[in-house]
Amino acid sequence: MKLKSTRSTFYLFAAMVISSLVIGSYCKTQFVPVTVTTANATSTVVAKSKYAPVEVEMKLKKVSAHSWYAQGKAGIATDNAGFISNAGVIITDQGVVLFDALGTPSLAHKLVQKIKELTDKPIVKVVVSHYHADHIYGLQVFKELGAEIIAPEGVYEYIDSDAASSRLEERQFSLEPWVNENTKIIVPDRIIDKAEKFTVGDVSFSIEVIGSAHSDGDLTLLVETDRVLYTGDIIFERRIPFLGSKQTKHWLKTLQDMESLEIQALVPGHGPSAEKPLESITFTREYLAFLRNNMGDAIEEMIDFDEIYKQIDWTDYKNLPAFEETNRRNAFQVYLSMEAEGN
């Protein structure tokens, strides 16, 4: 009787283990060791995270005393488990401020673990450069941790659009399981429409609202204490930028103003931090000015877009990354924006 009971217990235990392994593998659930203390003993058990694990490498790179960033990998939006954009991490003695939230909740969860390796301070704010999918799907992780979400005026143009819902549906397919039916677009706690300064602990910050530039609403974050500028996607380092908006006139003026800033480091929305920040700003400004000058002349002389595009000498830009994928579309956007400006 005792032997039978022992066998039953063993088979039950084995079934439970096998079932857990199968379910865990199928759902791609992350298992995290957790220490549990009881009245009689302390033991380690395995608890499940609701975020599917990502195997892609993530490191926090330091650019100044308080300022770090996680650099996304090169690739299209669905490459590298969605890890293609950057996130800024600013650590103060009273809490952590983030700039952007990465492209999946799983990536955001991994970022939290990386931050915990550097500090035990809570994440108190997330400043969002703009509402594009690769920068915002991680927001729900930080919202659950109690962080305040700050975004620029104009983001509701995206949040309330069919494009936002269709993009999320597409990413639930192309980035499953890291984006899934539990992923949602987080509404900001606060929308700002003008420049603003704030302080967290021993670090001072300033937000500059750019308006409609790369997206329907963009902003930048300057860590004043360190003179580090986080730009989002209005600066692309070492490649042709993506002009997502038609408002290039205001964008150009913003870049001109940026050139007068005294900054020690610049972290763009994609790619490595700029080794020479002023040169990165100047490159983007000169590219926009080049497009506007040529498209403006074409409109004034009533030249068709296809014709003027063939006539322009693209020598200074054609060998840069993303030229083939982006440049023609950029030029057409500027053409359209300057037509609208003239009406």
Protein Blocks (a to p, Z undefined) as FASTA:
>chain_A
ZZmmmmmmmmmmmmmmmmmmmmmmmnopacdddddddfkbccddddddfbdcdfbdcddd
dfbfklccddddeddfkgghhpabccdddddfkbccdedjbjbfklmmmmmmmmmmmocc
dcfbdcdfbacfklmmmmmmmmmnopacdddehjlmmmmpmklmmmmmmmmmmmcckbcf
kbccdddfbdcfbdcdddehjbccddddebjakbmbdcddddfknopacebjmbcghiac
ddfbfklmlmmmmmmmmmmpccfbdcdfedcddfblmlmmmmmmmmmmmmmmmmmmmmmn
opafklmmmmpccklmmmpghklmmmmmmmmmmmmmmmmmmZZ
